[in-house]
Amino acid sequence: MSRGNEHLTLLGKETQYAQNYDPTLLETFQNQHAENDYWVQFNCPEFTTLCPITGQPDFAEIKILYIPGERMVESKSLKLYLFSFRNHGDFHEDVVNVIMKDLIRLMDPKYIEVTGLFLPRGGISIYPYANYGRKGTKYEEMAARRMESHQIV
């Protein structure tokens, strides 16, 4: 029985780390339960990127929560993709939106949200949040409701 993962190229091989932001690192596999709604959550507590103005490192925990459609993101490729931000300069709000949009293009999830819990710089923490629900579906309405009631703890 095919599991829809025949084209995965990163698992079981020596890890090569990208030196620059690279969304082409992301890979998917077939969701074996696409008829079901269920949550998948990834936490990346050691995310780093660079301030686009000073070049200083910014540290964060990135949380990705989604309801998959037909395709799912493969976790090692996601790890390498998130690592590719290490030498990339972007504002915190941009990082969260770029990650979300890259994952939407990659796998067309039913619903997705991305939160960045950035550590303080200059005494201020920044916690950007972005979400998306597939247009014309109940998930679009869900995204609006979750955005209206969103609270970062």
Backbone as CSV, one residue per row, in Angstrom:
resi,resn,N_x,N_y,N_z,CA_x,CA_y,CA_z,C_x,C_y,C_z
1,MET,0.836,-1.183,0.000,0.000,0.000,0.000,0.880,1.245,0.000
2,SER,0.664,2.144,-0.937,1.418,3.385,-1.023,0.962,4.347,0.068
3,ARG,1.905,4.936,0.768,1.609,5.905,1.827,1.752,7.327,1.301
4,GLY,2.063,7.521,0.024,2.181,8.848,-0.561,3.454,9.576,-0.156
5,ASN,4.495,8.827,0.244,5.722,9.466,0.695,6.938,9.066,-0.138
6,GLU,6.713,8.539,-1.319,7.794,8.033,-2.137,8.765,9.132,-2.576
7,HIS,8.322,10.377,-2.605,9.154,11.461,-3.100,9.881,12.225,-1.987
8,LEU,9.801,11.779,-0.742,10.517,12.441,0.345,12.011,12.214,0.162
9,THR,12.788,13.288,0.240,14.215,13.194,-0.066,15.129,13.412,1.136
10,LEU,14.590,13.848,2.273,15.440,14.230,3.394,15.564,13.175,4.486
11,LEU,14.521,12.382,4.668,14.538,11.391,5.744,15.597,10.329,5.498
12,GLY,16.316,9.968,6.560,17.296,8.892,6.468,18.591,9.265,5.785
13,LYS,18.793,10.537,5.536,20.013,10.990,4.880,20.748,11.967,5.789
14,GLU,22.035,12.174,5.524,22.813,13.146,6.289,22.190,14.530,6.123
15,THR,22.078,15.259,7.223,21.421,16.557,7.210,22.360,17.642,6.706
16,GLN,21.908,18.366,5.705,22.620,19.528,5.181,21.794,20.759,5.545
17,TYR,22.410,21.718,6.228,21.694,22.907,6.673,21.865,24.044,5.676
18,ALA,20.737,24.669,5.315,20.767,25.806,4.405,21.348,27.024,5.115
19,GLN,22.050,27.844,4.379,22.630,29.062,4.954,21.733,30.276,4.745
20,ASN,20.691,30.142,3.929,19.776,31.239,3.648,18.349,30.709,3.598
21,TYR,17.396,31.613,3.808,15.975,31.272,3.749,15.683,30.483,2.476
22,ASP,15.010,29.323,2.637,14.798,28.459,1.480,13.495,27.654,1.611
23,PRO,12.391,28.170,1.065,11.123,27.440,1.143,11.101,26.165,0.298
24,THR,12.068,26.001,-0.605,12.092,24.772,-1.416,12.497,23.553,-0.592
25,LEU,12.942,23.771,0.640,13.274,22.647,1.513,12.030,21.887,1.971
26,LEU,10.890,22.538,1.958,9.657,21.933,2.460,9.186,20.791,1.565
27,GLU,8.796,19.695,2.200,8.248,18.538,1.486,6.933,18.120,2.129
28,THR,6.110,17.448,1.363,4.823,16.974,1.866,4.681,15.474,1.654
29,PHE,3.695,14.933,2.333,3.271,13.559,2.091,1.752,13.531,2.131
30,GLN,1.189,12.483,1.602,-0.261,12.343,1.503,-0.868,12.131,2.884
31,ASN,-1.927,12.871,3.171,-2.692,12.710,4.408,-3.551,11.451,4.269
32,GLN,-3.314,10.479,5.098,-4.051,9.214,5.038,-5.468,9.325,5.615
33,HIS,-5.785,10.482,6.203,-7.097,10.663,6.844,-7.691,12.020,6.463
34,ALA,-7.600,12.363,5.200,-8.042,13.677,4.727,-9.532,13.909,4.949
35,GLU,-10.300,12.826,5.089,-11.746,12.985,5.318,-12.043,13.436,6.749
36,ASN,-11.062,13.313,7.638,-11.236,13.710,9.039,-10.667,15.103,9.274
37,ASP,-11.295,15.823,10.188,-10.698,17.051,10.705,-9.928,16.685,11.956
38,TYR,-8.656,17.052,11.993,-7.851,16.848,13.197,-6.717,17.861,13.191
39,TRP,-6.212,18.149,14.382,-5.151,19.135,14.553,-3.774,18.490,14.495
40,VAL,-2.847,19.212,13.897,-1.429,18.877,13.933,-0.723,20.131,14.451
41,GLN,0.118,19.958,15.476,0.834,21.104,16.018,2.332,20.831,16.026
42,PHE,3.089,21.834,15.589,4.545,21.821,15.660,4.985,22.965,16.549
43,ASN,5.927,22.702,17.438,6.545,23.737,18.256,8.031,23.748,17.945
44,CYS,8.545,24.902,17.644,9.977,25.074,17.385,10.503,26.060,18.424
45,PRO,10.951,25.556,19.596,11.337,26.450,20.690,12.716,27.093,20.521
46,GLU,13.454,26.742,19.486,14.804,27.278,19.306,14.948,27.999,17.963
47,PHE,13.893,28.691,17.542,13.897,29.411,16.269,14.778,30.658,16.388
48,THR,15.576,30.915,15.351,16.361,32.145,15.300,16.251,32.772,13.920
49,THR,16.310,34.078,13.924,16.340,34.868,12.704,17.138,36.123,13.027
50,LEU,17.320,36.996,12.057,18.098,38.202,12.278,17.221,39.442,12.179
51,CYS,17.519,40.432,12.997,16.878,41.733,12.857,17.314,42.314,11.515
52,PRO,16.368,42.774,10.669,16.754,43.276,9.351,17.489,44.618,9.414
53,ILE,17.442,45.297,10.537,18.103,46.592,10.668,19.496,46.442,11.286
54,THR,19.567,45.746,12.435,20.835,45.648,13.173,21.642,44.410,12.832
55,GLY,20.999,43.378,12.293,21.676,42.112,12.033,21.856,41.267,13.283
56,GLN,21.331,41.737,14.412,21.428,40.996,15.663,20.458,39.818,15.642
57,PRO,20.783,38.725,16.329,19.879,37.566,16.337,18.630,37.815,17.173
58,ASP,17.539,37.282,16.697,16.273,37.267,17.424,15.918,35.813,17.672
59,PHE,15.456,35.530,18.874,15.124,34.168,19.278,13.636,34.080,19.564
60,ALA,13.039,32.935,19.212,11.599,32.785,19.402,11.229,31.317,19.496
61,GLU,10.023,31.097,19.970,9.354,29.811,19.797,8.305,30.039,18.722
62,ILE,8.353,29.238,17.677,7.356,29.297,16.603,6.401,28.135,16.819
63,LYS,5.099,28.459,16.840,4.061,27.441,16.984,3.226,27.427,15.716
64,ILE,3.106,26.243,15.140,2.318,26.046,13.920,1.228,25.040,14.253
65,LEU,-0.001,25.420,14.006,-1.156,24.571,14.291,-2.013,24.542,13.027
66,TYR,-2.326,23.325,12.542,-3.129,23.276,11.321,-4.036,22.058,11.272
67,ILE,-5.062,22.182,10.430,-5.956,21.078,10.083,-5.593,20.715,8.643
68,PRO,-5.014,19.534,8.435,-4.525,19.204,7.090,-5.653,18.936,6.099
69,GLY,-5.308,19.173,4.839,-6.162,18.781,3.732,-5.619,17.484,3.158
70,GLU,-5.320,17.471,1.865,-4.815,16.274,1.191,-3.334,16.019,1.463
71,ARG,-2.569,17.082,1.727,-1.123,16.960,1.920,-0.754,17.462,3.314
72,MET,0.336,16.897,3.856,0.852,17.296,5.164,2.334,17.618,5.024
73,VAL,2.827,18.528,5.860,4.244,18.879,5.815,5.049,17.816,6.558
74,GLU,6.158,17.419,5.974,7.048,16.433,6.592,7.910,17.165,7.617
75,SER,8.038,16.609,8.821,8.624,17.336,9.949,10.117,17.660,9.784
76,LYS,10.909,16.769,9.207,12.328,17.098,9.036,12.496,18.235,8.044
77,SER,11.720,18.219,6.984,11.814,19.315,6.015,11.373,20.630,6.660
78,LEU,10.376,20.573,7.535,9.940,21.778,8.249,11.056,22.290,9.155
79,LYS,11.713,21.381,9.858,12.829,21.773,10.736,13.925,22.462,9.933
80,LEU,14.306,21.895,8.793,15.355,22.489,7.978,14.916,23.827,7.388
81,TYR,13.661,23.916,6.994,13.101,25.184,6.494,13.157,26.255,7.576
82,LEU,12.688,25.927,8.787,12.720,26.913,9.877,14.158,27.302,10.209
83,PHE,15.077,26.353,10.147,16.487,26.651,10.389,17.031,27.609,9.337
84,SER,16.472,27.584,8.121,16.982,28.437,7.041,16.748,29.921,7.311
85,PHE,15.944,30.252,8.321,15.729,31.652,8.697,16.895,32.199,9.515
86,ARG,17.787,31.336,9.952,18.851,31.721,10.880,19.680,32.916,10.398
87,ASN,19.977,32.992,9.121,20.760,34.098,8.563,19.901,35.069,7.760
88,HIS,18.598,34.980,7.924,17.648,35.788,7.166,17.172,36.953,8.019
89,GLY,17.146,38.126,7.467,16.684,39.298,8.199,15.265,39.672,7.838
90,ASP,14.381,39.639,8.814,12.985,40.029,8.627,12.412,40.445,9.968
91,PHE,11.435,41.327,9.946,10.740,41.697,11.169,9.927,40.511,11.666
92,HIS,9.675,40.460,12.957,8.971,39.334,13.576,7.614,39.075,12.902
93,GLU,6.880,40.147,12.645,5.564,40.012,12.030,5.673,39.405,10.633
94,ASP,6.715,39.805,9.910,6.933,39.258,8.561,7.252,37.777,8.614
95,VAL,8.109,37.382,9.556,8.504,35.978,9.675,7.275,35.083,9.830
96,VAL,6.373,35.459,10.737,5.177,34.652,11.001,4.310,34.555,9.748
97,ASN,4.135,35.653,9.048,3.307,35.637,7.839,3.976,34.882,6.692
98,VAL,5.278,34.999,6.551,5.996,34.256,5.505,5.874,32.753,5.743
99,ILE,6.092,32.326,6.991,5.974,30.902,7.306,4.570,30.408,6.972
100,MET,3.549,31.154,7.405,2.176,30.736,7.143,1.904,30.647,5.637
101,LYS,2.286,31.663,4.885,2.017,31.672,3.443,2.776,30.576,2.702
102,ASP,4.021,30.310,3.124,4.776,29.207,2.505,4.071,27.876,2.742
103,LEU,3.560,27.666,3.954,2.876,26.407,4.264,1.530,26.301,3.556
104,ILE,0.845,27.408,3.373,-0.412,27.390,2.608,-0.129,26.988,1.168
105,ARG,0.883,27.614,0.549,1.245,27.263,-0.848,1.665,25.806,-0.956
106,LEU,2.366,25.327,0.041,2.892,23.966,0.021,1.801,22.911,0.102
107,MET,0.893,23.050,1.059,-0.003,21.923,1.345,-1.483,22.249,1.313
108,ASP,-1.879,23.499,1.070,-3.290,23.881,1.009,-4.080,23.286,2.188
109,PRO,-3.716,23.679,3.426,-4.430,23.126,4.586,-5.856,23.668,4.661
110,LYS,-6.699,22.958,5.384,-8.049,23.458,5.626,-7.986,24.710,6.485
111,TYR,-7.101,24.677,7.494,-6.929,25.794,8.419,-5.488,25.779,8.923
112,ILE,-4.927,26.970,9.177,-3.580,27.051,9.747,-3.445,28.330,10.555
113,GLU,-2.655,28.251,11.623,-2.261,29.446,12.361,-0.802,29.303,12.772
114,VAL,-0.117,30.440,12.793,1.290,30.491,13.168,1.467,31.603,14.186
115,THR,2.128,31.264,15.284,2.409,32.228,16.341,3.913,32.284,16.556
116,GLY,4.431,33.483,16.730,5.832,33.670,17.078,5.935,34.268,18.471
117,LEU,6.564,33.560,19.371,6.778,34.055,20.731,8.231,34.506,20.825
118,PHE,8.489,35.746,20.398,9.841,36.268,20.335,10.288,36.772,21.702
119,LEU,11.524,36.413,22.059,12.094,36.834,23.327,12.341,38.342,23.308
120,PRO,12.391,38.946,24.481,12.558,40.405,24.543,13.875,40.882,23.932
121,ARG,13.770,42.005,23.255,14.939,42.788,22.817,14.608,44.210,23.205
122,GLY,15.499,44.818,23.943,15.226,46.179,24.413,14.080,46.230,25.397
123,GLY,13.816,45.113,26.077,12.782,45.084,27.103,11.375,44.831,26.596
124,ILE,11.210,44.515,25.300,9.872,44.294,24.742,9.828,42.955,24.016
125,SER,8.821,42.151,24.355,8.555,40.903,23.629,7.526,41.189,22.541
126,ILE,7.643,40.504,21.430,6.674,40.635,20.343,6.133,39.240,20.042
127,TYR,4.797,39.118,20.006,4.141,37.831,19.781,3.179,37.930,18.587
128,PRO,3.662,37.968,17.359,2.760,38.039,16.206,2.011,36.718,15.991
129,TYR,0.802,36.852,15.484,-0.090,35.717,15.221,-0.747,35.954,13.869
130,ALA,-0.787,34.909,13.047,-1.480,34.979,11.756,-2.248,33.681,11.560
131,ASN,-3.391,33.767,10.904,-4.143,32.546,10.624,-4.823,32.628,9.269
132,TYR,-5.309,31.482,8.816,-5.946,31.372,7.504,-6.891,30.183,7.527
133,GLY,-8.070,30.372,6.953,-9.009,29.286,6.710,-9.319,29.229,5.224
134,ARG,-9.394,28.026,4.695,-9.631,27.846,3.256,-10.872,28.635,2.831
135,LYS,-10.699,29.428,1.791,-11.757,30.328,1.308,-13.016,29.562,0.908
136,GLY,-14.181,30.148,1.261,-15.459,29.583,0.876,-15.875,28.356,1.668
137,THR,-15.186,28.078,2.791,-15.514,26.912,3.605,-15.758,27.341,5.048
138,LYS,-16.167,26.394,5.865,-16.359,26.673,7.288,-15.046,27.069,7.966
139,TYR,-13.918,26.709,7.375,-12.613,27.031,7.949,-12.297,28.519,7.805
140,GLU,-12.821,29.153,6.761,-12.672,30.599,6.606,-13.402,31.309,7.748
141,GLU,-14.600,30.837,8.063,-15.354,31.397,9.186,-14.651,31.117,10.513
142,MET,-14.083,29.934,10.642,-13.347,29.571,11.844,-12.146,30.504,12.041
143,ALA,-11.445,30.815,10.965,-10.292,31.719,11.047,-10.727,33.095,11.542
144,ALA,-11.852,33.587,11.045,-12.349,34.894,11.494,-12.695,34.860,12.981
145,ARG,-13.367,33.801,13.420,-13.728,33.676,14.846,-12.486,33.583,15.726
146,ARG,-11.520,32.766,15.303,-10.292,32.610,16.110,-9.481,33.897,16.151
147,MET,-9.478,34.654,15.061,-8.763,35.932,15.058,-9.435,36.921,16.004
148,GLU,-10.759,36.971,15.969,-11.494,37.895,16.847,-11.296,37.592,18.323
149,SER,-11.182,36.321,18.654,-11.091,35.928,20.065,-9.666,35.583,20.493
150,HIS,-8.693,35.837,19.614,-7.322,35.399,19.881,-6.699,36.132,21.067
151,GLN,-6.061,35.359,21.901,-5.269,35.888,23.016,-3.998,35.072,23.108
152,ILE,-2.888,35.756,23.156,-1.617,35.065,23.331,-1.300,35.087,24.816
153,VAL,-0.973,33.928,25.333,-0.669,33.833,26.755,0.823,33.936,26.974
